[in-house]
Amino acid sequence: MNLLLETKRLILRPFRRDDLPHMQRYAVRPEFYRYLFIPKQTPETVAVFLESKLSRQASGRPEKCEFAVEFKDVGHIVGTIRLGGVDAEHGSGALGFALDTEYQGCGLMTEAVHKLMDYGFNNLGLHRIWATADIENSASWRLMERVGMRREGELRHNKNVRGNWRDSYLYAVLEPEYWLHVSRKAKLID
């Protein structure tokens, strides 16, 4: 997939080999992967992660709609975003995202999520986009609320994060709800 999506400040693009040093810089920080159900990250595990993304892209059959998130102001990757588990029959997809902690709080991931949700509803024909967030990861679930997603419930011990069972909130938005949310936000800006 060589798809590029662009916003005012971001380029959502395929992964590249030159992303590695930037990913290794941020992804090995414990505050970056604290809530992710992945092992402790090292420069080597980050290299394996990137290699798997590049291999999937080269196959021409990616399992997910995955992107490197490049911040135009710095000219390199600052995070990742994906729509996985896209089910055409049921019109649903699972949203996932991760951002370099140095760039959190700037609205970058909110911008990226809006762009990917627009793509999912407009181009993939999705009816529902859902996501989960660790109940202690308020930055993540607040972002979901900002983009119009609603909390549907709590999943108890749904993931094992490095030996600790964790609870998550389940969020989702339906296509008509999303467009209503977007139109309301636009009116507030006008």
Secondary structure as UniProt FT lines:
FT   STRAND          5..6
FT   STRAND          10..13
FT   HELIX           17..19
FT   HELIX           20..27
FT   HELIX           30..33
FT   TURN            34..35
FT   HELIX           43..59
FT   STRAND          65..71
FT   TURN            72..75
FT   STRAND          76..87
FT   TURN            88..91
FT   STRAND          92..99
FT   HELIX           101..103
FT   TURN            104..105
FT   HELIX           108..122
FT   STRAND          128..134
FT   TURN            135..136
FT   HELIX           138..146
FT   TURN            147..148
FT   STRAND          150..161
FT   TURN            162..163
FT   STRAND          164..174
FT   HELIX           175..189
//
